[in-house]
Amino acid sequence: MIEALEPVAETVLQNGDVTEAPFLENEGAAAIAVGLSAIAAGYAERGIGAAAIGAIAEDDDLFVPGLIMTVLPETLVIFALVVVFII
């Protein structure tokens, strides 16, 4: 079974000649990393923000924990920006 898939794996992994230019340059890969991390952070904040507002409506003492939990996904974007500056 594995021997039958070997030509397919070579085609997919090498995409022709190994000496070809990469599909993405460093800057393109960094841009995709920042974009995807920003989308993921926004998706995470959507649920966390709704839960935090509901908790704050019930108890005002939960404002600070709700704020901290809402800000935590943004660290993902900050780490992605650090990668951009490293590249």
Secondary structure, 3 states (H helix, E strand, C coil): CHHHHHHHHHHHHHCCCCCCCCCCCHHHHHHHHHHHHHHHHHHHHHHHHHHHHHHHHHCHHHHHHHHHHHHCCHHHHHHHHHHHHHC
